[in-house]
Each structure stands twice: as C-alpha cells, then as structure tokens.
Amino acid sequence: MSQEANMRRVTAIKNGTVIDHVPAGKALSVLKMLGIGGDMSNPVSLVMNVPSKKMGGKDIIKVEDRELTQHELDRLALVAPDASVAIIRAYTVAEKLDINLTEEVVNVARCTFSNCITTNPREPLPHRLIVTSREPLELRCRYCGKTQDIEELIDNLI
Amino acid sequence: MPGLITMDDLTNEEIISILDDAERLLPVARGEVYLPLLQGRILGNLFFEPSTRTRMSFETAMKRLGGDVVNLGDVKTSSVVKGETLFDTIQMVDGYTDIIAMRHPRQGAAQYACDSADVPILNGGDGAGHHPTQTMLDLFTIRQSHGTLEGLNVVLAGDLRYGRTVHSLSHALVRFGCNVTFASPESLRMPEEIVADLNAHGAEVVETDDLLSQINNADVIYMTRIQKERFPDEDEYAKVAGAYKLEASDLDEAKAEMIIMHPLPRVDEIHPSVDSTRHARYFEQAFNGVVARMALMCWLLGVDVPEDINEKGVAL
C-alpha cells in the first residue's frame, strides 16, 4: 500500500502535530508518554500497523490544534526514537522536528527495579535513567544501576 | 559533593594512593600512635540495617583519628519509622556532620544520599548493590599478602547474586588485571549487568559451580555466605551449601601463598579447621577495615596523611 494511501486513512489536519514512523503497535504508548488521554478535547487520530517500506509496519498519530514541544517529543525517544514529527499549520508542514535521545532521561519513567530507593513515591529527587547504549537502546537507573526492561519501563511512565 | 558510592568513583591511581595512606596509618589503627588528623570532624553513622564490622570500624577509624561520631541508632526508634524520607534524613544529618557513612536496605540509596547531601557520603552497602569501603579493605588485605594487586588469580565464591561485597570487588580486581573466577550455584550467579561491565573492561571472567577444582590455581579465594533466606526451600539450600564449605583438608594442594578471605559473618562455609592454616586472612581482613576507612575519610575530607606518622604522632 502506498504512503499516500496510508495517509488517507485519516484526514489531513489543518493545525497540529503529526507523528509518523512510530514502531507498529506503539502508538498507544506514545500517547501515554505524551500525556494524551481521553480527558483532552483536541481531536486525535491514529492508525496502527500500516505497511511501511522503511519499517515493515508502523503507526501514525495526528494531534489536532496542539503543537507538541521539543521537550515533550524527546520523551518519545524511549519507544519511538526514529519517529518523524511535523508541525502542521494551515494544512502544510510548517516545521519538522527530530526526536533527541539525551544522555540522561529525567522524570520520564520510574526505575523498574522493585528494591530501588526511588520506588518510595515520597522521595523527592527526579527519576534519572542513564542511556548506556543507543543501538540497541539500553538504560540504567542512576541510583540502583539496574538495566531497565524497556517494555516494563513504558508501564512505569510518569 | 564527591563521595564513594561505587568503585567507579576512584581511579586506579587513587586506589593505590589511598592504600598507601592506609598502610602508613597502621600504627594509629593499632593504637600505638595517636595522630588526631580528623580532630574536630564529626562522622554521621547512618545504618538503616544491621551491621557489626562496618559500623564499628567506621567509628573506630574516626575516633582513632581524633574525630567524633554521631549514630542514627536503632532505626526503630528514629524518625524513619514515622515515614521520614531518606532525602529528609540526609538533609538533617548533613547539617550535623562533616561526613556520612551509611548502609541501607534499598539499592541506590547511597547515590540518592550523595545527590541529596553537601557532605561526602561513604557507601557502607546499599541493598544488593555495592560495598566499596569493603572493597578497599579487601584490596588492602590482598596487597598486604601478595605485595601487588596485579595479575592475581582470584576466585570469588558463594552468593554472588546478592553479595554486594563481591560486586564491588570484582570491578576493582578486573581493573588491576586480575583473572577472576566466579564459583557459585546456578541460582546465585553474578548479575548479568556486572558481568557485562567486566567484559566491557576487557575481562574474561570464568563462571563455574565447582569451587574445589579452582583451589590449586588460586592466589586468593574470597568466600561469601550463602544466604539461606534466599532459597525457596531447605532442600535446595542444602544441595548447594555443602559444595561451598572449605575445610583445611581441601587446601593440601593449594599454593603456599594462597589466602582465604571472607567479609564475615561466616556461618559454615569456612570450617574452623581453616582458621589455623597459613591461608586464613579473614580476621586480619576485618581489622584492616579500620585503616582502610581511616584513609578513605582523610581522602574525602581533603586531609593529607603525613609520610612520617611516627614523628608527627604521639607514641602511646
């Protein structure tokens, strides 16, 4: 199926943000990471598991009337480091943004190790995960040093 | 603030320099010379879980150097039971003291305290994480016996999964080019991330469940207690516990200079018959906790240890 056909699955948006090349099946995690839930009024469209030449399969998300910030998008690095992001204004691409995986992921997710000091929700310091490898993605908790399971980490999003 | 949380906080040169300081401080640790290098300084001893040697040796080290110690005391009678966070406890003790030694059941607590405090933190054990001050006294003991830290054949045996002393020690040994063998039951193998770290340093660690076959080639055998409480049932424990019990008769073919170490307390993994052999070093090792911690506190507080201890100090 062509790229054009993929994009036609949902209508073009006038203003907002399009996140393309999300790994197939990860769109709901991306929405969770961005804090986009049922309680917001902006229209959100998503298609999942559509064919992609580059990735085999992919998800696409469109958020209307909201321009996501670079800071918000950098949170996506955990699940969709190669996603392409476009800010849409008046039906045209006004800006293309990259997702940056920083050396340290701060206050995005809680360490998954049950005996880590940070599991006490009342401890006030930020949750800090150090990126020890980018390909494949590997993170360790700054405090307990445990390597994080990425799938479990997504369940621990803040 | 700099602290000692894992062995990564020290370069090899710093390790050697601190061990040299520790060696010069031996007469002070033995009570032969009084040298109040840390007079006016206060150590905060925060032990959130039981400790005998680590807590007492920190206290002895500070007092031998003329400083003083305040203790958290029994956790059950402190504000911790009222739900105080570690962050708040550290903020408070930070104001009372010049340096903090701590042990905590949660992994990562020492790094967390270090990020919360202005005074240096010495990690005296965080869950199954690290125990770098133990490693410094272990290295001191090894160097005292072998004259070097480099290129030795070291066997770490017992509970390598939960034993924090072996986690820190294995990192340090590999950095000095030691050949490290891990002897443990399958269920108590060294954690994967530690083995990965060691491999990243270029080490080729050997893992085995057969301790006895490793004895004759070893320069150091480092025993740890197999923790009965970690096993789902007694039969499983009994199966492995017996295989990690050293007796004097097991050492007949060992190298003459081979030493046996143990962070203590031991249960039955080293039979008392070993105590009187030339190989036993665990009691000296426990004493060395005092000099190693003296040297570490001087280093973290920026106090130079003089070359001529006997001249600078007062003979007792």
Interface residues (C-beta under 8 A of the other chain):
Chain A: C111 F113 N115 C116 I117 T118 T119 N120 R122 E123 P124 L125 R140 C141 R142 Y143 C144 G145 K146 T147
Chain B: T6 G83 T85 L86 F87 H104 P105 R106 Q107 G108 A109 Q111 Y112 D115 S116 D126 G127 A128 G129 H130 E192 E193
